[in-house]
Amino acid sequence: MSVRSPLIFEDIVEGLPDAIFVVDPTLYVVYANATARGLCGLDPEGFDLGLEAAFCRVFTPKESEAAVALVASLFALPVSRHEGLTLGTKRQFRGRVRRTGAVVIIELSAVAGEEALEATRREAHTRRLRYNAAVARLVRSGALREGRLADAAVEVTRMLADTVECARVGLWWLATDPVRLECATNYDRGHERHSVAAPLLADEYPRYFQALRSGDAVVAEFAQSDPRTREFTDTYLVPIGISSMLDVPVFAGGQLVGVLCLEHVGPPRAFTLDEQQLASLAASFLSLTRETADRLAAQRQLEESRVFLDSIVENLPLMVFVKDAAQLRFLRFNRAGEQLLGLDRTQLLGKSDRDFFPPDQAEFFVRRDREVLASTEPIDIPEEPILTAHNGQRLLHTRKIAIRDEEGTARYLLGISEDITDRVRPPIGRGPTPRRRDEPAPDRSDG
C-alpha cells in the first residue's frame, strides 16, 4: 500500500453518510467521522468524551447504557462482532459493532423509510401530549392560583421531575442577611420523596448567583465544568452524582426571588428546547404564586392591624369620631361616644351634626370643624358644651386634627373628646348630704 493509502482511507471514512465511532478499551471515543461528530455535536479539533457521554447527546440514557455495555462485552469476552445494535428512542438508527485489535468500531446507519418517520412522529406526539398535560396541570393548580407556596412547590417539583424524567427538582427562595438561597423543597424522583437541603450562600458561589441575576436560564450540560455551576462540583455535584443542570431563575416584581433547579444524575444530558420552555413556564407560574402569596400576607397583616387599632379605639374611655372633610358626615364613632351622647352609632354614621343638635350648637361645631380643616395644626378646644340624649348638657375638652392625603389635601377630620363636666362643676343636684332630724349636729369644737 502506498504512503497515500491511509490518507485516502481517512478521506473515504470521513465522507461516509454512516456515523463511525472508534472506541478504546477505556470506552473513550478516539475517533469519530464527520457524520458521527455532527450527530453528537463533537468538536472536530479534539473531543474528549466517553462513549456514553457522546451517545447521551443523541439517545436516551438507557440506550446509551445498553450500547456501552455491549461495547464493553466485546472487550471483555471472546466476541468480535455484533450485528443487531439498534438505537432510536430519540432518533432511529441501526448499526454494527465489531472489535478490531485493541479498538471497537461502531457503525450507525439512519433507518430510512416510512417506518422511521412514523416512529419519530409517534415519539414527538407522545412527548407533546406529556408536556401539554403538564401545562394543563399548571393552569388548573389550585395551589398556584391561591398563593399556597408550600403546596405549589411540592406539586411543581414533582410534576417537572416526572415530565422531564429528571432525577431531582428543587425550588429555592432568595433570602438576605446574608444573601443566600434557602430550599423550599427538593424532590428526589428515584425515592419519590421531598426533602430540604442546606442553604447556599452567595459568598461561596458568586458566579452562580451572578448567572441567576442575569435573568437567563442556566443550561449546563456538563455542570461540573460549566463556569456557572462548577463551584458546586466538590460539595454538591460529585457527592450526589449530578452531571447536568437546568436552573431557571424566578423573578417577581422585577427582582430575583428564587430559582427552580432541575438536576440530572448519570451521564451528561442536553436539555431539549421543550424541556427548557416547560421549566421556564413553571418558573413563571411560581412567580405569580409568590406575588399572590405576598399580597395575601400583606392583606392579612393589614387586617390584623385594622382589628388591633379598632380594638384600641373601641376601648378608649374617650369619645373618638371621624368625619369626612367634604360634608362633615360621621364615618366612625366608638363605644365611649355612644355612651356619652346616648345614641347608637348606626344613628350617627352617614349623618352630620345638624341631624342631632340644636341649630346654634350644630353651627358652632361646623364652624370649628372648618377651622380645623383649614389649619395644618391640631386645634385644642378646652371647653365645648354639648347636649346629650340622656345626660343633659355636658362639657367636653376636644382635640381635632385634619387627616390629609399625600398631596396635602384634607380628607378626614379626627376628633377626640373627654367629658370634663364633673371636673369643672359639681354634678347637678348634688350638694352636702342632708342630716336626719334625730341625728346630732357634728361637734365643731377644737377639742
Protein Blocks (a to p, Z undefined) as FASTA:
>chain_A
ZZklmmmmmmmmmmpmbdcddddfkopafbdcfklmmmnopafkbpcddfklmmmmmmcf
klmmmmmmmmmmmmmpccfbdfkbcchklbccddddddehjbccddddddedjklmmmmm
mmmmmmmmmmmmmmmmmmmpmklmnopaklmmmmmmmmmmmmnopabdcdddddehiadd
ddfbdcdfklopadddddddfklmmmlmmmmmnopacddfblmlgmklmmmmmmmmmmno
pabdcdddddeehiafbdcddddedjdddddfklmmmmmmmmmmmmmmmmmmmmmmmmmm
mmmmmmmmmmmmmmpcbdcddddfklopafbdcfklmmmnopafklmgopafklmpcfkl
mmmmmmmmmmmmmpcbdcddfbacdddfklopadddddddddddfkopafbdcdddddfk
lmmpccehiacddddfklccddfbfZZ
